[in-house]
């Protein structure tokens, strides 16, 4: 680990790593198959296209980041905690229009869920978006640029070397995201009010929003990035990679707990629009309790981060005499 953001930026190599030899052979085979599925499904999504941007559409890079890139992943599905790290991937395309998940990536996500044993989470951005984020010093992409492993690339054009931020800039960015935690608490309060009034579907939707804000607040504070996603299972994976202790919030040792989390993950759409969505009072009460614990935990982690950044921002600078 680096002692400061400047150290992390200063350590950036021109070209990224490309070897996954540190992974067990079964994981290497899974990643190879994952890349094949992504390329196949993207090709299918563009097949027969008439729009110029689709005909020219390309995946430029597929980059492994997170615990499987750095080391320290967890794969314990049969233990009491039942925790498993995801394969976290950044897919870089040549046009921002191709980042639309429903249009170009849902089929790949569905197929990966069926065919790959290790959970796969991925985000999609254009090369311009990634390079802009690096130029602006977004820590999330800075870490990927430094620690990520290129699994596939169409060309060898490197991503931009990040622009360093000073401590005051880092602190100003991080503290601006604190409002997310108040929104998380507001939605939890409204969810509990709806539950007391027996409006369980409304309560489920509000709980989803509370959880989403808590995870987004943490990711934004720690990395200055949160993906534009309402999939709280995906957000949970990214957040737990940043702060491993958050895995304790959601017990995975009982099937009903796993099922209840999956239900709340679907609530963003189904609780509002599907006549078939159902959730029990028992589930809502348990989910509310877990959401409260999540907010407390994420806020505590972020307060510690902000205090560290504030101390660094206020530290006296020393000039050579």
Buried (B, 14 or more C-beta within 10 A) or exposed (E): EEEEBBEBBEEBEEEBBEEBEEBEEEBBEBBEEBBEBBBEBBEEBBEEEEEEEBEEBBBBBBBBBBBBBBEEBBBEEEEEBBBBBBBBBBBBBBBBBBBEBEEBBEBBBEBBEEEBEBBBBBBBBBBEBBBBBBEBBBBBBBBBBBBBBBBBBEEEEBBBBBEBBBBEBBBEBBBEBBEBBEBBBBBBEBBBEBBEEEBBBBBBBBBBBBBBBBBBBBBBBBBBBBBEBBBBBBBBBBBBBBBBEBBEBBBBEEEEBBEBBEBBBBBBEBBEEEEEBEBEEEBBEBBBEBBBBBBBBBBEBBEEBBEBBBEBBEEEEEEEE
